[in-house]
């Protein structure tokens, strides 16, 4: 046989993992009769590692093979019982199987009783699914009083599966021991078919419970969403009143509401997405079971349609509501920011107009001061010329001091005005933007 690794081309690093993925959680043959206990606990990565280590400890206690490091699933016989352990994204599951009839008193003694009590108490995480399941070989009594006794008086839901080769009995209720209960009456299924049916039924109940975790969260958040919706509507009414002074305050309140909404969205988005995924898995398991109704009883599918689907629609409706609120808040924020910007622009324009008026006034005052300065400088220069003329022999030359001073005044004024304007021109030229470049 030719080894593909010798062809010379590069192998994708995930190729082996992709091939193994389909075989990580195989179906196992299941003989009839059988007693089964199934546990599923929500756990983070650290708690799942703790659960994995506990499984290894159990194997060492019973001197059986341990799971490989990092194993996703583990199936091992322990003599009187078999355990099946699986690691999932947000939970792990432990199934205990005992191939023996339940006797005349179902659920009095269960498969989990075979596990050490001290070991069970160490299991980490938050238990969400705990189920006792009996696979019966048509030895139990399934009359009305008997079913009432098996399920502690709860209303029993009955379905047939695999073309009426098996009947499934359950109440979808917690009983006195804190466990849910299922009974499968085998009417012709092979060990392979029974293994498939049991696995799908346990997964269906586990995924149903995991899907419904979102419902209490949704019910808790609905009043807050109604309050946020009302606050948003009240704020939009205040915007319509055209109160420019309050828009900045409204924008701050709107930002606070948006932060509150985003907190709820961050809390629920992941949970609601998981709910939709689990709901799809529930429908897939129902389809694979080939479940059908039994006359006179509610079927599993009818129960799911009446109870599970409305709960999930509530979660979907709340998520759409939060998305709609987020969009409305975003539009309201844009509206308020636009109005605030327009108000700021109006204020800036008024400020610039005031500054322009002040500049014009300052310019006029400057021109007045400039005229007075020219007159004062000219006055002092004429005084200096007077002192200069006093020292000259004007009478000998036949000149009059008064006439000369009178004649110099226009020349002095012209000279001072020229010098002042040149200095002013140079200063303006230096302060202009073009001069800086």
C-alpha positions in Angstrom: 0.0 0.0 0.0 1.4 3.4 -1.0 1.9 5.9 1.8 0.4 9.3 0.8 3.1 11.0 2.9 5.7 9.7 0.4 4.2 11.5 -2.6 6.3 14.6 -1.9 3.5 17.1 -1.5 2.9 19.0 1.7 0.2 17.6 4.1 -2.2 20.0 5.7 -1.5 20.1 9.5 -5.2 19.6 10.3 -5.7 16.7 7.9 -5.5 13.9 10.5 -7.7 15.8 13.0 -10.3 16.3 10.3 -10.4 12.6 9.6 -10.6 11.7 13.3 -13.4 14.2 14.0 -16.0 11.9 12.6 -15.0 9.1 14.9 -14.5 11.0 18.2 -18.0 10.3 19.4 -19.0 6.9 17.9 -22.2 4.9 18.6 -21.9 1.9 20.8 -24.0 -1.3 20.8 -26.3 -1.4 23.7 -27.8 -4.7 24.9 -31.3 -5.0 26.4 -32.1 -4.8 29.3 -30.0 -1.8 30.5 -30.0 0.7 33.3 -28.4 4.1 32.4 -27.6 7.3 34.3 -26.5 10.3 32.3 -25.0 13.5 33.8 -24.1 16.7 31.9 -22.5 19.7 33.7 -21.7 23.1 32.4 -18.0 23.7 33.0 -15.2 25.9 31.8 -11.9 24.6 30.5 -10.3 24.3 33.9 -13.3 22.4 35.3 -13.3 20.1 32.3 -9.7 19.2 33.0 -10.6 18.5 36.6 -13.4 16.2 35.4 -10.9 14.4 33.1 -8.5 13.9 35.9 -11.2 12.4 38.1 -12.0 9.9 35.3 -8.3 9.0 35.2 -8.4 8.5 39.0 -11.5 6.3 38.7 -9.6 4.2 36.1 -6.6 3.8 38.4 -8.9 2.9 41.3 -10.5 0.0 39.3 -7.2 -0.9 37.5 -8.5 -0.3 34.0 -7.1 1.5 31.0 -7.0 5.3 31.4 -8.0 7.8 28.6 -5.3 9.3 26.5 -4.2 12.8 27.3 -6.5 15.4 25.7 -9.1 12.8 24.8 -12.5 14.2 23.8 -14.4 11.0 24.5 -13.7 7.9 26.6 -15.6 4.6 26.8 -14.5 1.9 29.2 -15.9 -1.2 31.0 -15.3 -1.4 34.8 -16.7 -4.9 35.3 -20.2 -4.5 36.6 -20.7 -1.2 34.8 -19.4 0.9 31.9 -18.8 4.6 31.8 -18.8 6.9 28.8 -17.2 10.4 29.3 -17.3 13.2 26.7 -15.9 16.8 26.6 -17.9 19.5 24.8 -17.4 23.2 24.3 -19.2 24.4 27.4 -20.1 21.2 29.2 -19.0 17.6 29.8 -21.1 14.5 30.1 -20.8 11.3 32.1 -22.9 8.2 31.3 -23.0 5.1 33.5 -24.4 1.9 32.0 -25.3 -1.3 33.8 -26.5 -4.2 31.6 -29.1 -5.6 34.0 -32.9 -5.5 34.4 -34.4 -3.0 36.8 -36.7 -5.5 38.6 -40.3 -4.7 39.6 -39.4 -1.3 41.1 -37.8 0.8 38.3 -35.5 3.7 39.5 -35.2 2.3 43.0 -31.7 1.2 42.3 -29.9 3.0 39.5 -26.6 2.7 37.6 -25.0 5.7 39.3 -25.3 3.9 42.6 -22.4 1.7 41.4 -20.0 4.7 41.4 -18.1 5.6 44.6 -20.0 8.3 46.5 -16.8 10.2 47.4 -15.8 10.3 43.7 -19.1 11.6 42.6 -19.0 14.5 45.1 -15.8 15.8 43.5 -17.3 16.2 40.1 -16.9 19.9 39.1 -19.2 22.3 37.2 -22.9 23.0 37.5 -25.1 20.0 36.8 -27.7 20.9 34.2 -28.9 17.5 33.1 -29.3 14.4 35.3 -31.3 11.5 33.8 -32.1 7.9 34.7 -33.0 5.8 31.7 -34.2 2.2 31.6 -34.1 0.0 28.5 -36.8 -2.6 29.1 -37.1 -6.0 27.4 -40.9 -6.0 27.8 -40.8 -7.2 31.4 -42.3 -4.1 33.0 -45.9 -3.3 33.5 -47.0 -0.3 31.3 -50.5 0.1 32.5 -51.8 3.5 33.6 -51.3 2.9 37.4 -47.8 1.5 36.8 -46.8 4.5 34.7 -48.2 6.8 37.3 -46.0 5.0 39.9 -42.9 5.0 37.8 -43.1 8.8 37.1 -44.5 9.8 40.6 -47.9 10.9 39.3 -46.6 13.2 36.6 -48.3 13.3 33.2 -46.5 10.8 30.9 -45.5 11.6 27.4 -45.3 8.6 25.1 -43.7 8.2 21.6 -42.9 5.4 19.3 -39.6 5.3 17.4 -38.0 3.4 14.6 -41.3 2.3 13.0 -42.8 1.3 16.3 -39.9 -1.0 17.3 -39.5 1.0 20.5 -41.7 3.0 22.8 -40.3 5.9 24.8 -41.9 7.0 28.1 -41.0 10.2 30.0 -42.5 13.1 31.9 -39.8 15.7 31.2 -40.0 16.4 35.0 -37.6 16.3 37.9 -38.5 13.5 40.3 -38.0 13.1 44.0 -34.3 12.1 43.6 -33.6 15.2 41.5 -33.3 13.2 38.2 -35.3 13.1 35.1 -36.6 9.7 34.0 -37.0 7.8 30.7 -38.1 4.3 29.9 -37.5 2.7 26.5 -39.5 -0.4 25.7 -37.6 -2.5 23.2 -40.0 -4.1 20.7 -37.5 -5.4 18.1 -34.5 -3.0 18.0 -31.0 -4.6 17.5 -28.2 -3.7 19.9 -26.8 -1.2 17.3 -30.1 0.5 16.8 -30.7 0.7 20.6 -27.3 2.3 21.1 -28.1 4.9 18.5 -31.6 5.6 20.0 -30.3 5.9 23.6 -27.5 8.3 22.6 -29.9 10.5 20.6 -32.5 10.5 23.3 -29.9 11.5 26.0 -28.5 14.2 23.7 -32.0 15.5 22.9 -32.7 16.0 26.6 -29.3 17.5 27.3 -29.5 19.9 24.4 -33.1 20.8 25.3 -32.0 21.9 28.8 -29.0 23.8 27.5 -31.2 25.6 25.0 -33.6 26.7 27.8 -30.9 28.3 29.9 -31.5 31.4 27.9 -35.2 31.7 28.9 -34.8 32.9 32.5 -32.1 35.3 31.3 -34.5 36.7 28.7 -37.4 37.0 31.2 -35.1 38.9 33.6 -34.0 41.4 30.9 -37.4 42.0 29.3 -38.4 44.7 31.9 -35.1 46.5 31.5 -35.6 46.5 27.8 -39.1 48.0 28.2 -37.6 50.7 30.5 -34.9 51.5 28.0 -37.4 51.7 25.2 -39.6 54.1 27.1 -36.6 56.3 28.1 -35.6 56.4 24.4 -39.1 57.5 23.3 -39.2 60.2 26.0 -35.8 61.5 24.9 -36.9 61.7 21.3 -40.0 63.7 22.4 -37.6 66.2 24.1 -35.6 66.5 20.9 -38.7 67.5 19.0 -39.3 70.3 21.5 -36.3 72.1 19.9 -34.6 73.0 23.2 -31.0 73.6 22.1 -29.7 74.0 25.6 -30.7 70.6 26.7 -29.4 68.6 23.7 -26.0 68.1 25.2 -27.5 66.7 28.4 -29.8 64.5 26.3 -26.8 63.2 24.4 -25.1 62.3 27.7 -28.2 60.4 28.9 -28.4 58.6 25.6 -24.8 57.5 25.9 -25.6 56.1 29.3 -28.6 54.2 28.0 -26.5 52.8 25.1 -23.8 51.6 27.5 -26.5 49.8 29.6 -28.0 48.2 26.5 -24.6 47.0 25.2 -24.0 45.4 28.6 -27.1 43.4 28.2 -26.2 42.5 24.6 -22.7 41.3 25.7 -24.3 39.2 28.4 -26.8 37.5 26.1 -25.4 37.4 22.6 -23.3 34.3 23.2 -26.0 32.6 25.2 -28.7 33.2 22.6 -26.4 32.0 19.8 -25.8 28.8 21.7 -29.5 28.5 22.2 -30.2 28.5 18.5 -27.4 26.0 17.9 -28.8 23.6 20.6 -32.3 24.0 19.2 -31.1 22.9 15.8 -29.4 19.9 17.4 -32.7 19.0 19.2 -34.6 19.1 15.9 -31.9 17.0 14.3 -32.0 14.3 17.1 -35.8 14.2 16.8 -35.6 13.6 13.1 -32.9 10.9 13.5 -35.0 9.1 16.1 -37.9 8.7 13.6 -40.2 9.6 16.5 -43.9 9.3 16.1 -47.1 9.7 18.1 -48.9 7.1 20.1 -52.7 7.4 20.3 -53.9 8.9 23.5 -50.6 10.5 24.5 -48.6 13.6 23.9 -45.6 12.8 21.7 -42.1 14.2 22.3 -42.3 16.3 19.1 -45.7 17.8 20.2 -44.2 18.6 23.6 -41.2 20.3 22.0 -43.4 22.3 19.6 -45.7 23.5 22.4 -43.0 24.2 25.1 -39.6 24.5 23.6 -40.3 26.4 20.4 -42.2 29.3 22.1 -39.4 29.7 24.7 -36.8 30.0 21.9 -38.9 32.4 20.0 -39.0 34.6 23.1 -35.2 34.6 23.1 -35.1 35.4 19.4 -37.7 38.2 19.9 -35.7 39.7 22.7 -32.4 39.7 20.7 -34.2 41.4 17.7 -35.6 43.9 20.2 -32.1 44.7 21.5 -30.7 45.0 18.0 -33.6 47.4 17.0 -33.0 49.4 20.2 -29.3 49.6 19.4 -30.0 50.9 15.9 -32.6 53.5 17.2 -30.2 54.7 19.8 -27.5 55.1 17.1 -29.9 57.1 14.9 -30.9 59.3 17.9 -27.3 59.8 18.8 -26.5 60.9 15.2 -29.5 63.3 15.3 -28.4 64.8 18.6 -24.8 65.1 17.5 -25.9 66.8 14.3 -28.0 69.3 16.2 -25.3 69.9 18.8 -22.8 70.5 16.0 -25.2 73.0 14.3 -25.6 74.8 17.6 -21.9 74.9 18.0 -21.5 76.2 14.5 -24.1 78.9 15.2 -22.3 79.9 18.4 -18.9 79.9 16.6 -20.4 82.2 13.9 -21.8 84.6 16.6 -18.4 84.5 18.3 -16.6 85.2 15.1 -19.0 88.1 14.3 -18.4 89.6 17.7 -14.6 89.2 17.2 -14.9 90.8 13.8 -16.7 93.8 15.3 -14.1 94.1 18.1 -11.4 94.0 15.5 -13.0 96.7 13.4 -13.4 98.8 16.5 -9.8 98.1 17.5 -8.7 99.0 14.0 -10.5 102.4 14.2 -9.1 103.1 17.6 -5.7 102.2 16.3 -6.1 104.6 13.4 -7.2 107.3 15.8 -4.2 106.7 18.0 -2.0 106.6 14.9 -3.3 110.1 13.9 -2.7 111.4 17.3 0.7 109.9 17.4 1.6 111.6 14.1 0.4 114.9 15.4 2.3 114.5 18.7 5.6 113.5 17.0 5.2 116.3 14.5 4.6 118.8 17.4 7.8 117.7 19.1 9.8 117.8 15.8 8.6 121.4 15.1 9.7 122.2 18.7 13.1 120.8 17.9 13.3 122.9 14.7 12.3 126.0 16.7 15.3 125.4 19.0 17.4 124.9 15.9 16.3 128.1 14.3 16.9 130.0 17.5 20.6 129.3 17.1 20.8 130.6 13.5 21.4 134.3 12.5 18.0 134.5 10.7 17.8 138.4 11.0 21.2 138.7 9.3 19.9 136.5 6.5 16.7 138.5 6.3 14.5 135.5 7.3 11.7 135.2 9.8 11.6 132.4 12.3 7.8 132.2 12.3 7.6 132.0 8.6 10.2 129.2 8.5 8.4 127.2 11.2 5.1 127.6 9.5 6.6 126.4 6.2 8.2 123.3 7.9 5.1 122.1 9.6 3.6 120.4 6.4 6.9 118.9 5.6 7.3 117.5 9.1 3.8 116.1 9.0 4.5 114.4 5.7 7.8 113.0 6.9 6.3 111.5 10.1 3.3 110.1 8.2 5.6 108.4 5.6 7.9 106.9 8.3 4.9 105.7 10.4 3.2 104.0 7.4 6.5 102.3 6.3 7.0 100.9 9.8 3.3 99.7 9.8 3.7 98.1 6.4 6.8 96.2 7.4 5.1 94.9 10.6 2.0 93.7 8.7 4.1 92.0 6.1 6.1 90.1 8.8 2.9 88.9 10.6 1.1 87.7 7.4 0.9 83.9 6.8 2.8 84.2 3.5 5.7 85.8 5.3 5.9 82.9 7.7 6.2 80.4 4.8 
